[in-house]
Amino acid sequence: MKTLFDQTKLTGNKVFEPFTLAGITFPNRIIRSATFEGVSDESGKPTEQLLKKYEALAKGGVGGIITGFIGVGQQGKASDNTPMIDKAENIEAFKELTKRMHEMGTPIIAQLNHCGGQSKEESSHMPVVAPSKISDYKAKEMTKTEILEVIEAFVQGIKNAKEAGFDGVQIHVAHGYLLSEFVSPRMNRRKDEWGGSTENRFRILKMIFEKAREEVLSYPIIVKMNGYETLKNGMTVAESVKIAKLLEQVGCDGIEVSNGTIKAGLATMRGQVPWKMMIAQNQKLNKMPEFMKNFVGIVARKMVPQPQPKNLYNLEAAMSIREAVNIPIIVVGGITNLEEIEDVINNDKCDMVSMSRPFIIESDLVNKFRIGKQTQSKCIQCNFCIVGLEKGPLKCYYGKLPVSKA
Ligand SMILES: Cc1cc2nc3c(=O)[nH]c(=O)nc-3n(C[C@H](O)[C@H](O)[C@H](O)COP(=O)(O)O)c2cc1C
């Protein structure tokens, strides 16, 4: 592997140079992709624990932070500890977060989300809604009034994020949550003006942007979207290119390209199915004899799709989108070493890279890369972090919790 030990002696290496996107200047091109932290209080306010996590990332040299998803409305909640930016009384707490990040010179972008068909009734105390009733999840089809309410909720969320001092917002249009359900031909089967053609599936986003622009003018608004979906009738790269062009037309300032839906298993976060940890964490399964645990493991690995490859799996889609638009493109997914990052940035394949899991195990990874202490992330893509998040705060759970021997 190519090792770059003294970045200052290099010419033409843009990775550690500042980059400006929609007027936000990031000190370098490696940012933290949205990662749900599970440490907000029940009213949706960020806790001191969350602030500490972000301080560690800022201290560790990240070019910028995209928050874990923040809810714009009660109905779109998927857990009790989802941070919420739908109410005025939460804004002060977010202000403290943005203030601390700015004191450290780290831009911070709020990711706004509605979980759609992946919302949880136990947390929202409201029916689960999605664009269409399909077998991928249990949800009722949204009424037109409900769609208009969601548009208002996103616009209010954007206004609140601006007031809270975030440098910009990222609208979550990926991973099978509500807005990605709307743009996906697989998940949106509506026959009215909100479904069918690309323009109709895009209508909800168009209206969010148009209304938001009236309110917040040129405030930075970026989008995270699926460049493709690995399932039948899912988004193709050609379709995501069309969506990206429409986004550019309505004033989107940049796009982070990802992939995946609830049905697509480990398409978003490639790597191992964390079944050994799942068994150990489940009281019933853990009591089973070893041969049964083995059997459960075999079934789990068969049932959870694990698309390949594991590295840089969104790059091709991101490059196709970048070809078609004139706004900055960020690529996420399976980026684990400096060589890959240098290739993406210095060969002008994308404008920025973002990472999630590598920062869970090493918040100071960018500094390590910068000084040449390390060129490879320690993350082994075991995906224990995903299971752990159901039990406690975000952290690397590898070696920290019991796993089944089977
Ligand atoms: C524990 C965990 C939580 C995540 N939470 C979010 C989230 O809130 N919003 C989001 O868009 N993506 C979320 N992701 C997906 C990541 O942002 C990223 O797209 C994905 O993990 C692939 O990048 P990586 O290979 O660098 O981890 C999460 C991923 C993990 C592992």
The ligand as an SDF file (V2000), in Angstrom:
LIG
                    3D

 31 33  0  0  0  0  0  0  0  0999 V2000
  -24.3590    2.2410   13.8710 C   0  0  0  0  0  0  0  0  0  0  0  0
  -24.7020    2.9650   12.5900 C   0  0  0  0  0  0  0  0  0  0  0  0
  -25.6370    3.9900   12.5870 C   0  0  0  0  0  0  0  0  0  0  0  0
  -25.9470    4.6640   11.3870 C   0  0  0  0  0  0  0  0  0  0  0  0
  -26.8140    5.7210   11.4210 N   0  0  0  0  0  0  0  0  0  0  0  0
  -27.0830    6.4180   10.2760 C   0  0  0  0  0  0  0  0  0  0  0  0
  -27.9050    7.5700   10.2800 C   0  0  0  0  0  0  0  0  0  0  0  0
  -28.3990    8.0250   11.3220 O   0  0  0  0  0  0  0  0  0  0  0  0
  -28.1360    8.1780    9.0940 N   0  0  0  0  0  0  0  0  0  0  0  0
  -27.5710    7.7440    7.9170 C   0  0  0  0  0  0  0  0  0  0  0  0
  -27.8020    8.3340    6.8580 O   0  0  0  0  0  0  0  0  0  0  0  0
  -26.7730    6.6640    7.8880 N   0  0  0  0  0  0  0  0  0  0  0  0
  -26.4990    6.0060    9.0260 C   0  0  0  0  0  0  0  0  0  0  0  0
  -25.6310    4.9490    9.0040 N   0  0  0  0  0  0  0  0  0  0  0  0
  -25.0050    4.5710    7.7180 C   0  0  0  0  0  0  0  0  0  0  0  0
  -23.6600    5.2700    7.5510 C   0  0  0  0  0  0  0  0  0  0  0  0
  -23.7870    6.6710    7.4870 O   0  0  0  0  0  0  0  0  0  0  0  0
  -22.9520    4.8330    6.2570 C   0  0  0  0  0  0  0  0  0  0  0  0
  -23.7510    5.2290    5.1560 O   0  0  0  0  0  0  0  0  0  0  0  0
  -22.6920    3.3230    6.1990 C   0  0  0  0  0  0  0  0  0  0  0  0
  -22.3400    2.8120    7.4710 O   0  0  0  0  0  0  0  0  0  0  0  0
  -21.5540    2.9860    5.2240 C   0  0  0  0  0  0  0  0  0  0  0  0
  -20.3900    3.6810    5.5600 O   0  0  0  0  0  0  0  0  0  0  0  0
  -19.1480    2.9910    6.3390 P   0  0  0  0  0  0  0  0  0  0  0  0
  -18.7120    1.8240    5.5060 O   0  0  0  0  0  0  0  0  0  0  0  0
  -18.1150    4.0990    6.4050 O   0  0  0  0  0  0  0  0  0  0  0  0
  -19.6270    2.5740    7.6800 O   0  0  0  0  0  0  0  0  0  0  0  0
  -25.3130    4.2850   10.1820 C   0  0  0  0  0  0  0  0  0  0  0  0
  -24.3650    3.2570   10.2070 C   0  0  0  0  0  0  0  0  0  0  0  0
  -24.0480    2.6030   11.3800 C   0  0  0  0  0  0  0  0  0  0  0  0
  -23.0020    1.5260   11.3690 C   0  0  0  0  0  0  0  0  0  0  0  0
  1  2  1  0
  2  3  1  0
  2 30  2  0
  3  4  2  0
  4  5  1  0
  4 28  1  0
  5  6  2  0
  6  7  1  0
  6 13  1  0
  7  8  2  0
  7  9  1  0
  9 10  1  0
 10 11  2  0
 10 12  1  0
 12 13  2  0
 13 14  1  0
 14 15  1  0
 14 28  1  0
 15 16  1  0
 16 17  1  0
 16 18  1  0
 18 19  1  0
 18 20  1  0
 20 21  1  0
 20 22  1  0
 22 23  1  0
 23 24  1  0
 24 25  2  0
 24 26  1  0
 24 27  1  0
 28 29  2  0
 29 30  1  0
 30 31  1  0
M  END
$$$$
